[in-house]
Amino acid sequence: MAYRKRATTRSLLVALMAALLAAVWGCQSTYYAAMEKVGVPKRDILVDRVESARDSQKQAQEQFASALDRFDQVLGFEGGELEEKYNALQAELDASEAKAEAVRERVDLVEDVAEALLDEWEDELSEYTDRTLRARSKARLAETRKRYAQLMTAMRAAEKRMDPVLATFNDQVLYLKHNLNARAVASLKGELSEVETDVRALLRAMDKSIREADVFLAAMERQEARE
């Protein structure tokens, strides 16, 4: 009995190590296979990744709003060292770029596991011998595909909204870096209204994406409860 327990423990450790290495190497198909061996199906991975992407977008929302406020404060403040102004804006740009990259990576991970799950589901429909069960599963697959398409459309739309905002932030920081004088600061103030418009549009797109993620997660939970 003790031997069996040790063998089971070793098997679990091997599978977990394989999952870790697969994640490091970026081989997602190997990662999914390893996780399924320890009882973690693609469906659970998808739910976890959607939650992670949603939370990442919330963090990015906060960072972009913070960056806009900082740009407004720094450019609107009369006096102070110009290099300090530049450093403050560069720090906000760096933080915004990091949050944006995190969002992109997490959305890519959602897409990867969702496509793997849906393709596998589609392939396994042919394995049913009971027509009623096959039809029921096919209907749920279609429903899940539709919800996933809505989620991914919203996530990608929010993701694309980040690029023009980051580009504008970067332009302003570069301009201030190359022109550390009061006139440069004054010229950038006039562009704040356009930046604010872009940021507000980004925040609205992220709101929509976050809502779609919540809807998707709730639907997955309901579907699991029915099974």
Backbone as CSV, one residue per row, in Angstrom:
resi,resn,N_x,N_y,N_z,CA_x,CA_y,CA_z,C_x,C_y,C_z
1,MET,0.829,-1.203,0.000,0.000,0.000,0.000,0.863,1.252,0.000
2,ALA,1.897,1.252,0.867,2.790,2.400,0.950,3.515,2.588,-0.380
3,TYR,3.907,1.454,-0.998,4.602,1.525,-2.283,3.712,2.172,-3.324
4,ARG,2.412,1.756,-3.327,1.476,2.304,-4.295,1.316,3.816,-4.136
5,LYS,1.268,4.255,-2.876,1.128,5.687,-2.608,2.349,6.451,-3.116
6,ARG,3.546,5.851,-2.875,4.762,6.514,-3.350,4.787,6.572,-4.871
7,ALA,4.317,5.507,-5.509,4.294,5.471,-6.976,3.335,6.518,-7.517
8,THR,2.182,6.633,-6.862,1.203,7.631,-7.291,1.772,9.037,-7.133
9,THR,2.448,9.260,-6.004,3.057,10.568,-5.762,4.101,10.886,-6.819
10,ARG,4.928,9.891,-7.157,5.946,10.105,-8.195,5.300,10.415,-9.532
11,SER,4.219,9.729,-9.860,3.526,9.971,-11.129,2.986,11.395,-11.200
12,LEU,2.423,11.825,-10.079,1.893,13.191,-10.034,3.008,14.208,-10.195
13,LEU,4.134,13.961,-9.519,5.251,14.893,-9.613,5.804,14.943,-11.033
14,VAL,5.891,13.774,-11.672,6.381,13.725,-13.058,5.453,14.508,-13.975
15,ALA,4.149,14.298,-13.801,3.188,14.996,-14.651,3.238,16.502,-14.420
16,LEU,3.354,16.896,-13.148,3.426,18.321,-12.839,4.703,18.937,-13.387
17,MET,5.812,18.205,-13.301,7.065,18.696,-13.855,6.961,18.843,-15.371
18,ALA,6.297,17.885,-16.006,6.104,17.971,-17.461,5.274,19.193,-17.816
19,ALA,4.258,19.450,-17.000,3.411,20.619,-17.242,4.211,21.904,-17.099
20,LEU,5.072,21.935,-16.062,5.884,23.128,-15.830,6.852,23.356,-16.980
21,LEU,7.516,22.293,-17.405,8.465,22.421,-18.509,7.777,22.804,-19.807
22,ALA,6.594,22.236,-20.037,5.854,22.566,-21.254,5.482,24.043,-21.259
23,ALA,5.103,24.552,-20.088,4.740,25.973,-19.993,5.957,26.840,-20.272
24,VAL,7.117,26.429,-19.729,8.340,27.195,-19.938,8.750,27.169,-21.404
25,TRP,8.651,25.992,-22.014,9.054,25.847,-23.415,8.027,26.422,-24.381
26,GLY,6.842,26.672,-23.908,5.827,27.247,-24.781,5.082,26.229,-25.613
27,CYS,5.249,24.931,-25.315,4.541,23.888,-26.063,3.200,23.645,-25.386
28,GLN,2.188,24.344,-25.835,0.907,24.299,-25.153,0.233,22.932,-25.255
29,SER,0.357,22.264,-26.380,-0.308,20.969,-26.520,0.246,19.965,-25.514
30,THR,1.562,19.984,-25.283,2.172,19.116,-24.284,1.707,19.507,-22.885
31,TYR,1.609,20.794,-22.681,1.145,21.309,-21.385,-0.271,20.823,-21.087
32,TYR,-1.168,20.922,-22.083,-2.552,20.475,-21.868,-2.599,18.988,-21.565
33,ALA,-1.799,18.213,-22.296,-1.784,16.757,-22.088,-1.295,16.420,-20.679
34,ALA,-0.257,17.125,-20.230,0.275,16.873,-18.899,-0.733,17.247,-17.818
35,MET,-1.416,18.365,-18.014,-2.401,18.799,-17.033,-3.590,17.842,-16.971
36,GLU,-3.994,17.315,-18.119,-5.115,16.367,-18.129,-4.753,15.082,-17.392
37,LYS,-3.481,14.719,-17.410,-3.044,13.520,-16.693,-3.218,13.678,-15.186
38,VAL,-3.163,14.914,-14.699,-3.336,15.133,-13.257,-4.737,15.658,-12.952
39,GLY,-5.652,15.478,-13.903,-7.052,15.797,-13.647,-7.466,17.231,-13.876
40,VAL,-6.695,17.979,-14.681,-7.061,19.370,-14.981,-7.387,19.465,-16.471
41,PRO,-8.670,19.458,-16.842,-9.047,19.494,-18.256,-8.874,20.882,-18.875
42,LYS,-8.922,20.925,-20.208,-8.786,22.201,-20.919,-9.856,23.200,-20.489
43,ARG,-11.027,22.712,-20.206,-12.126,23.593,-19.781,-11.739,24.407,-18.548
44,ASP,-11.126,23.743,-17.565,-10.711,24.442,-16.344,-9.588,25.431,-16.639
45,ILE,-8.686,25.036,-17.519,-7.595,25.939,-17.903,-8.160,27.173,-18.598
46,LEU,-9.158,26.964,-19.454,-9.790,28.084,-20.148,-10.419,29.056,-19.151
47,VAL,-11.158,28.521,-18.193,-11.793,29.379,-17.188,-10.734,30.181,-16.429
48,ASP,-9.664,29.513,-16.024,-8.596,30.203,-15.295,-7.962,31.306,-16.144
49,ARG,-7.774,31.015,-17.428,-7.118,32.004,-18.291,-8.031,33.184,-18.615
50,VAL,-9.312,32.933,-18.744,-10.253,34.044,-18.962,-10.268,34.942,-17.730
51,GLU,-10.274,34.335,-16.551,-10.228,35.124,-15.315,-8.948,35.947,-15.255
52,SER,-7.838,35.320,-15.642,-6.553,36.009,-15.613,-6.517,37.172,-16.610
53,ALA,-7.045,36.938,-17.817,-7.081,37.997,-18.825,-7.973,39.146,-18.378
54,ARG,-9.118,38.794,-17.792,-10.027,39.832,-17.276,-9.340,40.667,-16.199
55,ASP,-8.688,40.001,-15.255,-8.020,40.719,-14.171,-6.875,41.577,-14.705
56,SER,-6.190,41.061,-15.733,-5.102,41.817,-16.343,-5.633,43.084,-17.003
57,GLN,-6.796,42.992,-17.630,-7.387,44.171,-18.247,-7.828,45.186,-17.204
58,LYS,-8.301,44.703,-16.070,-8.662,45.618,-14.980,-7.433,46.386,-14.501
59,GLN,-6.322,45.681,-14.374,-5.088,46.321,-13.940,-4.598,47.321,-14.981
60,ALA,-4.731,46.951,-16.257,-4.325,47.867,-17.327,-5.210,49.113,-17.331
61,GLN,-6.494,48.930,-17.092,-7.410,50.062,-16.986,-6.919,51.059,-15.952
62,GLU,-6.608,50.538,-14.774,-6.148,51.393,-13.679,-4.853,52.102,-14.049
63,GLN,-3.943,51.386,-14.727,-2.661,51.975,-15.083,-2.820,53.079,-16.131
64,PHE,-3.641,52.840,-17.152,-3.821,53.857,-18.192,-4.514,55.096,-17.626
65,ALA,-5.474,54.885,-16.737,-6.139,56.025,-16.098,-5.134,56.792,-15.233
66,SER,-4.285,56.049,-14.527,-3.255,56.667,-13.700,-2.257,57.447,-14.560
67,ALA,-1.880,56.870,-15.698,-0.932,57.534,-16.592,-1.515,58.841,-17.121
68,LEU,-2.796,58.811,-17.489,-3.439,60.028,-17.985,-3.438,61.114,-16.912
69,ASP,-3.774,60.724,-15.693,-3.768,61.686,-14.580,-2.374,62.252,-14.364
70,ARG,-1.369,61.382,-14.442,0.007,61.822,-14.231,0.446,62.791,-15.327
71,PHE,0.108,62.483,-16.578,0.444,63.384,-17.678,-0.212,64.746,-17.454
72,ASP,-1.457,64.714,-17.030,-2.193,65.949,-16.783,-1.538,66.756,-15.660
73,GLN,-1.170,66.075,-14.581,-0.558,66.757,-13.437,0.817,67.321,-13.785
74,VAL,1.636,66.489,-14.426,3.009,66.897,-14.729,3.045,68.055,-15.722
75,LEU,2.261,67.930,-16.776,2.278,68.977,-17.800,1.554,70.236,-17.333
76,GLY,0.652,70.076,-16.382,-0.097,71.233,-15.903,0.577,71.965,-14.765
77,PHE,1.616,71.346,-14.191,2.289,71.958,-13.043,3.310,72.983,-13.512
78,GLU,3.162,74.201,-13.031,4.094,75.270,-13.377,5.316,75.170,-12.463
79,GLY,6.487,75.172,-13.045,7.703,75.099,-12.255,8.176,73.666,-12.108
80,GLY,9.197,73.488,-11.300,9.746,72.156,-11.117,10.816,71.846,-12.151
81,GLU,11.614,70.844,-11.856,12.690,70.447,-12.754,12.110,69.731,-13.979
82,LEU,12.553,70.135,-15.147,12.048,69.512,-16.371,12.449,68.044,-16.460
83,GLU,13.634,67.721,-15.975,14.066,66.323,-16.029,13.206,65.448,-15.122
84,GLU,12.759,66.001,-14.011,11.860,65.263,-13.129,10.532,64.986,-13.819
85,LYS,10.054,65.965,-14.576,8.811,65.783,-15.337,8.988,64.641,-16.340
86,TYR,10.115,64.676,-17.038,10.373,63.627,-18.026,10.439,62.250,-17.364
87,ASN,11.161,62.141,-16.254,11.302,60.860,-15.562,9.960,60.320,-15.074
88,ALA,9.110,61.230,-14.590,7.793,60.807,-14.106,6.952,60.253,-15.248
89,LEU,6.982,60.919,-16.396,6.192,60.458,-17.541,6.773,59.176,-18.134
90,GLN,8.096,59.072,-18.138,8.730,57.850,-18.650,8.343,56.659,-17.786
91,ALA,8.266,56.862,-16.477,7.878,55.781,-15.568,6.441,55.324,-15.844
92,GLU,5.551,56.270,-16.112,4.161,55.921,-16.427,4.073,55.198,-17.765
93,LEU,4.874,55.635,-18.733,4.893,54.956,-20.036,5.381,53.520,-19.880
94,ASP,6.457,53.330,-19.134,7.004,51.983,-18.927,5.970,51.075,-18.258
95,ALA,5.299,51.605,-17.235,4.292,50.806,-16.520,3.119,50.470,-17.434
96,SER,2.724,51.410,-18.263,1.603,51.188,-19.183,1.960,50.138,-20.231
97,GLU,3.176,50.210,-20.751,3.620,49.222,-21.739,3.682,47.817,-21.123
98,ALA,4.110,47.732,-19.871,4.189,46.434,-19.203,2.796,45.835,-19.011
99,LYS,1.840,46.663,-18.589,0.471,46.185,-18.400,-0.147,45.783,-19.738
100,ALA,0.142,46.550,-20.776,-0.395,46.239,-22.103,0.146,44.902,-22.604
101,GLU,1.428,44.664,-22.377,2.031,43.397,-22.807,1.428,42.227,-22.037
102,ALA,1.152,42.432,-20.759,0.530,41.383,-19.954,-0.858,41.044,-20.491
103,VAL,-1.597,42.063,-20.887,-2.927,41.843,-21.464,-2.811,41.025,-22.748
104,ARG,-1.906,41.424,-23.627,-1.737,40.714,-24.907,-1.402,39.244,-24.671
105,GLU,-0.467,38.995,-23.766,-0.044,37.614,-23.501,-1.201,36.776,-22.961
106,ARG,-1.994,37.347,-22.069,-3.080,36.586,-21.461,-4.222,36.342,-22.446
107,VAL,-4.479,37.306,-23.308,-5.510,37.105,-24.332,-5.060,36.028,-25.319
108,ASP,-3.784,36.024,-25.672,-3.247,34.982,-26.552,-3.402,33.597,-25.919
109,LEU,-3.178,33.509,-24.606,-3.310,32.233,-23.915,-4.766,31.756,-23.882
110,VAL,-5.687,32.710,-23.727,-7.112,32.361,-23.780,-7.447,31.785,-25.154
111,GLU,-6.990,32.462,-26.192,-7.282,32.016,-27.559,-6.706,30.630,-27.812
112,ASP,-5.495,30.391,-27.329,-4.837,29.111,-27.590,-5.612,27.944,-26.980
113,VAL,-5.950,28.054,-25.696,-6.637,26.934,-25.050,-8.077,26.811,-25.535
114,ALA,-8.712,27.928,-25.847,-10.092,27.865,-26.340,-10.150,27.148,-27.688
115,GLU,-9.233,27.479,-28.577,-9.212,26.824,-29.887,-8.928,25.332,-29.737
116,ALA,-8.010,24.988,-28.833,-7.695,23.567,-28.601,-8.912,22.828,-28.049
117,LEU,-9.598,23.443,-27.105,-10.781,22.828,-26.499,-11.896,22.639,-27.521
118,LEU,-12.176,23.681,-28.296,-13.282,23.615,-29.257,-12.986,22.626,-30.386
119,ASP,-11.741,22.592,-30.839,-11.367,21.641,-31.895,-11.509,20.203,-31.397
120,GLU,-11.049,19.965,-30.175,-11.159,18.621,-29.593,-12.623,18.227,-29.426
121,TRP,-13.424,19.148,-28.961,-14.858,18.915,-28.774,-15.512,18.547,-30.104
122,GLU,-15.169,19.303,-31.144,-15.714,19.044,-32.483,-15.320,17.645,-32.962
123,ASP,-14.048,17.298,-32.791,-13.565,15.991,-33.246,-14.252,14.843,-32.504
124,GLU,-14.528,15.041,-31.224,-15.076,13.958,-30.411,-16.577,13.759,-30.600
125,LEU,-17.224,14.654,-31.313,-18.656,14.453,-31.589,-18.898,13.161,-32.363
126,SER,-17.936,12.815,-33.222,-18.091,11.604,-34.044,-17.988,10.318,-33.224
127,GLU,-17.519,10.437,-31.989,-17.349,9.254,-31.151,-18.638,8.833,-30.451
128,TYR,-19.651,9.705,-30.478,-20.934,9.361,-29.846,-21.635,8.260,-30.636
129,THR,-22.259,7.342,-29.925,-23.137,6.358,-30.567,-24.597,6.726,-30.342
130,ASP,-24.845,7.485,-29.279,-26.206,7.944,-28.958,-26.461,9.271,-29.687
131,ARG,-27.419,9.278,-30.597,-27.694,10.469,-31.395,-28.198,11.644,-30.553
132,THR,-28.990,11.323,-29.548,-29.530,12.385,-28.693,-28.414,13.092,-27.938
133,LEU,-27.512,12.317,-27.374,-26.391,12.910,-26.642,-25.470,13.691,-27.578
134,ARG,-25.276,13.151,-28.798,-24.442,13.852,-29.773,-25.056,15.207,-30.130
135,ALA,-26.365,15.213,-30.355,-27.054,16.459,-30.713,-26.983,17.472,-29.568
136,ARG,-27.131,16.975,-28.346,-27.069,17.865,-27.179,-25.668,18.466,-27.040
137,SER,-24.662,17.619,-27.225,-23.288,18.100,-27.116,-22.958,19.078,-28.236
138,LYS,-23.456,18.802,-29.434,-23.216,19.680,-30.576,-23.853,21.054,-30.349
139,ALA,-25.031,21.067,-29.756,-25.711,22.335,-29.470,-24.928,23.142,-28.442
140,ARG,-24.402,22.466,-27.436,-23.617,23.162,-26.414,-22.304,23.670,-26.991
141,LEU,-21.744,22.914,-27.913,-20.524,23.365,-28.584,-20.796,24.648,-29.366
142,ALA,-21.893,24.653,-30.109,-22.246,25.841,-30.889,-22.475,27.051,-29.979
143,GLU,-23.120,26.811,-28.861,-23.378,27.880,-27.895,-22.059,28.415,-27.323
144,THR,-21.146,27.501,-27.009,-19.856,27.905,-26.454,-19.026,28.656,-27.493
145,ARG,-19.046,28.194,-28.734,-18.333,28.889,-29.810,-18.834,30.325,-29.963
146,LYS,-20.144,30.500,-29.893,-20.723,31.837,-30.052,-20.289,32.755,-28.913
147,ARG,-20.365,32.247,-27.693,-19.950,33.056,-26.539,-18.457,33.380,-26.611
148,TYR,-17.667,32.401,-27.030,-16.226,32.599,-27.130,-15.910,33.651,-28.197
149,ALA,-16.608,33.604,-29.327,-16.378,34.583,-30.393,-16.677,36.001,-29.900
150,GLN,-17.750,36.155,-29.136,-18.096,37.462,-28.589,-17.020,37.940,-27.613
151,LEU,-16.550,37.017,-26.783,-15.513,37.350,-25.811,-14.228,37.773,-26.516
152,MET,-13.802,36.988,-27.497,-12.542,37.286,-28.164,-12.621,38.584,-28.970
153,THR,-13.780,38.845,-29.577,-13.944,40.101,-30.313,-13.764,41.289,-29.378
154,ALA,-14.368,41.218,-28.199,-14.266,42.308,-27.226,-12.839,42.443,-26.705
155,MET,-12.192,41.314,-26.419,-10.826,41.358,-25.895,-9.845,41.919,-26.923
156,ARG,-9.981,41.495,-28.158,-9.072,41.985,-29.198,-9.327,43.462,-29.495
157,ALA,-10.577,43.880,-29.427,-10.899,45.285,-29.666,-10.256,46.164,-28.595
158,ALA,-10.351,45.735,-27.348,-9.730,46.482,-26.248,-8.214,46.490,-26.402
159,GLU,-7.675,45.355,-26.811,-6.231,45.244,-27.007,-5.738,46.239,-28.058
160,LYS,-6.471,46.341,-29.171,-6.074,47.255,-30.243,-6.149,48.713,-29.808
161,ARG,-7.065,49.017,-28.903,-7.211,50.391,-28.416,-5.976,50.845,-27.629
162,MET,-5.210,49.881,-27.125,-4.037,50.255,-26.337,-2.933,50.852,-27.203
163,ASP,-2.806,50.383,-28.439,-1.679,50.777,-29.284,-1.620,52.284,-29.571
164,PRO,-2.725,52.912,-30.016,-2.631,54.350,-30.270,-2.368,55.172,-29.013
165,VAL,-2.890,54.712,-27.880,-2.640,55.429,-26.618,-1.165,55.335,-26.252
166,LEU,-0.598,54.138,-26.349,0.819,53.963,-26.044,1.693,54.756,-27.012
167,ALA,1.287,54.786,-28.276,2.058,55.534,-29.274,2.067,57.026,-28.938
168,THR,0.921,57.550,-28.523,0.837,58.968,-28.169,1.642,59.264,-26.915
169,PHE,1.510,58.406,-25.909,2.310,58.580,-24.692,3.801,58.581,-25.034
170,ASN,4.204,57.642,-25.882,5.609,57.523,-26.262,6.086,58.773,-27.003
171,ASP,5.263,59.287,-27.918,5.620,60.510,-28.653,5.853,61.675,-27.694
172,GLN,4.963,61.805,-26.729,5.071,62.918,-25.793,6.321,62.798,-24.919
173,VAL,6.597,61.587,-24.454,7.780,61.373,-23.625,9.055,61.637,-24.423
174,LEU,9.093,61.148,-25.658,10.260,61.379,-26.510,10.457,62.861,-26.796
175,TYR,9.349,63.549,-27.074,9.444,64.977,-27.387,9.992,65.741,-26.188
176,LEU,9.497,65.391,-25.013,9.979,66.064,-23.802,11.449,65.718,-23.548
177,LYS,11.836,64.474,-23.830,13.230,64.058,-23.637,14.172,64.874,-24.516
178,HIS,13.748,65.103,-25.748,14.614,65.800,-26.696,14.493,67.316,-26.617
179,ASN,13.522,67.797,-25.859,13.307,69.243,-25.752,12.981,69.606,-24.304
180,LEU,13.967,69.477,-23.445,13.749,69.739,-22.019,13.726,71.246,-21.758
181,ASN,12.580,71.832,-22.152,12.399,73.264,-21.896,10.920,73.560,-21.698
182,ALA,10.640,74.739,-21.163,9.267,75.116,-20.830,8.376,75.154,-22.061
183,ARG,8.929,75.551,-23.201,8.129,75.625,-24.418,7.632,74.236,-24.836
184,ALA,8.475,73.216,-24.655,8.083,71.848,-25.010,6.925,71.391,-24.135
185,VAL,7.012,71.688,-22.839,5.932,71.318,-21.925,4.639,72.002,-22.325
186,ALA,4.723,73.277,-22.662,3.533,74.037,-23.055,2.909,73.471,-24.323
187,SER,3.736,73.041,-25.260,3.198,72.509,-26.520,2.486,71.176,-26.302
188,LEU,2.973,70.386,-25.348,2.344,69.097,-25.073,1.008,69.252,-24.364
189,LYS,0.842,70.317,-23.612,-0.422,70.552,-22.912,-1.593,70.593,-23.891
190,GLY,-1.347,71.177,-25.071,-2.421,71.311,-26.056,-2.898,69.989,-26.619
191,GLU,-2.095,68.926,-26.460,-2.461,67.620,-27.005,-3.156,66.719,-25.980
192,LEU,-3.262,67.213,-24.757,-3.842,66.379,-23.703,-5.292,66.004,-23.975
193,SER,-6.054,66.910,-24.573,-7.470,66.609,-24.827,-7.616,65.431,-25.782
194,GLU,-6.736,65.361,-26.794,-6.782,64.236,-27.744,-6.374,62.937,-27.056
195,VAL,-5.355,63.025,-26.202,-4.922,61.842,-25.454,-6.051,61.357,-24.550
196,GLU,-6.719,62.290,-23.884,-7.811,61.930,-22.992,-8.927,61.222,-23.747
197,THR,-9.225,61.694,-24.951,-10.264,61.059,-25.772,-9.898,59.611,-26.079
198,ASP,-8.626,59.386,-26.444,-8.170,58.031,-26.757,-8.204,57.125,-25.518
199,VAL,-7.799,57.662,-24.385,-7.786,56.865,-23.159,-9.205,56.512,-22.734
200,ARG,-10.112,57.468,-22.805,-11.506,57.195,-22.436,-12.097,56.105,-23.333
201,ALA,-11.769,56.165,-24.623,-12.260,55.137,-25.543,-11.683,53.771,-25.176
202,LEU,-10.417,53.751,-24.792,-9.772,52.512,-24.368,-10.436,51.956,-23.115
203,LEU,-10.706,52.817,-22.148,-11.318,52.360,-20.897,-12.716,51.800,-21.139
204,ARG,-13.448,52.418,-22.069,-14.786,51.894,-22.399,-14.678,50.526,-23.063
205,ALA,-13.709,50.375,-23.966,-13.517,49.085,-24.644,-13.134,48.007,-23.640
206,MET,-12.316,48.365,-22.679,-11.924,47.390,-21.659,-13.094,47.049,-20.751
207,ASP,-13.933,48.036,-20.457,-15.150,47.760,-19.676,-15.997,46.695,-20.379
208,LYS,-16.155,46.865,-21.684,-16.959,45.922,-22.453,-16.322,44.531,-22.436
209,SER,-15.018,44.490,-22.595,-14.309,43.218,-22.598,-14.423,42.517,-21.248
210,ILE,-14.305,43.274,-20.184,-14.414,42.707,-18.836,-15.820,42.162,-18.600
211,ARG,-16.824,42.885,-19.077,-18.215,42.408,-18.936,-18.413,41.116,-19.724
212,GLU,-17.859,41.065,-20.932,-17.981,39.851,-21.749,-17.300,38.669,-21.061
213,ALA,-16.181,38.925,-20.408,-15.490,37.856,-19.685,-16.352,37.340,-18.536
214,ASP,-16.989,38.253,-17.825,-17.869,37.844,-16.720,-19.057,37.032,-17.233
215,VAL,-19.613,37.455,-18.356,-20.739,36.728,-18.958,-20.292,35.330,-19.385
216,PHE,-19.126,35.254,-20.011,-18.596,33.969,-20.475,-18.368,33.028,-19.295
217,LEU,-17.762,33.534,-18.240,-17.476,32.705,-17.066,-18.758,32.220,-16.399
218,ALA,-19.750,33.102,-16.319,-21.031,32.714,-15.717,-21.706,31.627,-16.553
219,ALA,-21.632,31.758,-17.885,-22.241,30.764,-18.767,-21.534,29.420,-18.650
220,MET,-20.199,29.449,-18.540,-19.445,28.200,-18.380,-19.813,27.518,-17.064
221,GLU,-20.032,28.323,-16.039,-20.419,27.769,-14.737,-21.802,27.134,-14.809
222,ARG,-22.719,27.807,-15.500,-24.082,27.250,-15.639,-24.058,25.961,-16.442
223,GLN,-23.250,25.960,-17.501,-23.169,24.768,-18.344,-22.605,23.588,-17.563
224,GLU,-21.597,23.855,-16.750,-21.010,22.791,-15.932,-22.023,22.253,-14.918
225,ALA,-22.841,23.135,-14.376,-23.860,22.723,-13.393,-24.911,21.816,-14.019
226,ARG,-25.160,22.011,-15.329,-26.177,21.201,-16.013,-25.662,19.816,-16.339
227,GLU,-24.350,19.683,-16.403,-23.779,18.398,-16.843,-23.731,17.370,-15.721
